[in-house]
Amino acid sequence: MHFENVKLIKKANVYDNGKVSSRTFYLGNGERKTLGFMQAGEYSFNTGAAEIMEMLAGEMEALLPGESEYHLYKEGESFSIPANSSFKVKVANYADYCCSYAD
């Protein structure tokens, strides 16, 4: 994965006492993305915009809106989360990810 001509926000987005962090950047066309890292743990997130979460390394289990069971996502896989919803993830070791937003 390679991005060119981006606007990067230097300050990290930090959640859950530093166990989850990401950096926001914007592509030349204005599309917002984050590159993030999660340490082992269980986390809950709320969305404003719709999101596509792409696994770059590691793995996570996600419980998505409307589903009753967690699904495992590994490197190279992705999942979508609707706008104005919430989802949960479980990370056994670590998860390196890229999140794209439909603003």
C-alpha positions as CSV (number, residue, x, y, z in Angstrom):
1,M,0.0,0.0,0.0
2,H,1.4,3.4,-1.0
3,F,-0.1,6.9,-0.8
4,E,1.3,10.0,-2.5
5,N,0.5,13.7,-2.1
6,V,-1.3,13.4,1.3
7,K,-2.1,15.9,4.0
8,L,-1.1,14.3,7.3
9,I,-2.5,15.4,10.7
10,K,0.5,15.0,13.0
11,K,-1.3,14.5,16.3
12,A,-2.4,10.9,17.0
13,N,-5.9,9.8,17.7
14,V,-5.4,7.8,21.0
15,Y,-8.1,5.6,22.6
16,D,-8.3,3.1,25.5
17,N,-5.3,4.4,27.4
18,G,-3.0,4.2,24.4
19,K,-3.8,0.7,23.4
20,V,-5.4,2.0,20.2
21,S,-3.9,4.8,18.1
22,S,-4.2,6.1,14.6
23,R,-3.1,9.0,12.4
24,T,-5.5,10.8,10.1
25,F,-4.5,11.8,6.6
26,Y,-6.3,13.1,3.5
27,L,-5.7,12.1,-0.1
28,G,-5.4,14.7,-2.9
29,N,-9.1,14.3,-3.7
30,G,-10.0,15.0,0.0
31,E,-10.7,11.4,1.0
32,R,-10.1,10.9,4.7
33,K,-8.2,7.8,5.9
34,T,-6.5,6.6,9.1
35,L,-3.6,4.3,9.6
36,G,-3.9,2.6,13.0
37,F,-2.6,0.0,15.4
38,M,-4.4,-1.9,18.2
39,Q,-2.7,-3.8,21.0
40,A,-4.4,-6.9,22.5
41,G,-7.7,-6.1,24.1
42,E,-11.5,-5.7,23.5
43,Y,-12.7,-2.4,22.2
44,S,-16.0,-0.7,21.2
45,F,-16.2,2.1,18.6
46,N,-18.9,4.4,17.3
47,T,-19.0,5.6,13.7
48,G,-20.1,9.0,12.3
49,A,-19.4,8.3,8.7
50,A,-19.5,4.8,7.0
51,E,-16.1,3.1,7.3
52,I,-14.1,0.4,5.6
53,M,-11.6,-1.3,7.8
54,E,-8.7,-3.0,6.0
55,M,-6.4,-5.3,7.8
56,L,-2.7,-4.7,7.0
57,A,-1.2,-7.1,9.5
58,G,-2.2,-9.1,12.5
59,E,-5.9,-10.0,13.0
60,M,-9.0,-9.0,14.8
61,E,-12.5,-10.4,15.5
62,A,-15.3,-7.9,14.8
63,L,-18.9,-7.9,15.9
64,L,-20.6,-5.8,13.3
65,P,-24.0,-4.0,13.5
66,G,-26.9,-6.5,13.0
67,E,-24.7,-9.6,13.6
68,S,-24.8,-11.9,16.6
69,E,-21.4,-13.5,16.2
70,Y,-17.8,-12.2,15.9
71,H,-16.0,-12.8,12.6
72,L,-12.2,-13.1,12.3
73,Y,-10.4,-10.8,9.8
74,K,-6.8,-11.3,8.9
75,E,-4.2,-9.5,6.7
76,G,-5.6,-8.6,3.3
77,E,-9.3,-8.8,4.5
78,S,-11.6,-5.9,5.1
79,F,-15.1,-5.2,6.5
80,S,-17.6,-2.3,6.3
81,I,-19.3,-0.5,9.1
82,P,-22.4,1.7,8.4
83,A,-22.6,5.3,9.4
84,N,-23.9,6.3,12.8
85,S,-23.5,2.8,14.3
86,S,-21.3,0.9,16.7
87,F,-19.2,-2.2,16.5
88,K,-16.9,-4.2,18.8
89,V,-13.5,-5.8,18.2
90,K,-11.3,-8.4,20.0
91,V,-7.6,-8.3,19.3
92,A,-5.6,-11.3,20.6
93,N,-2.1,-10.1,19.7
94,Y,-2.1,-6.9,17.5
95,A,-4.0,-5.4,14.6
96,D,-2.5,-3.0,12.0
97,Y,-5.2,-1.4,9.9
98,C,-6.2,1.3,7.4
99,C,-9.6,2.8,7.7
100,S,-11.4,4.6,4.8
101,Y,-14.3,7.0,5.5
102,A,-17.3,7.8,3.3
103,D,-17.6,11.5,4.5
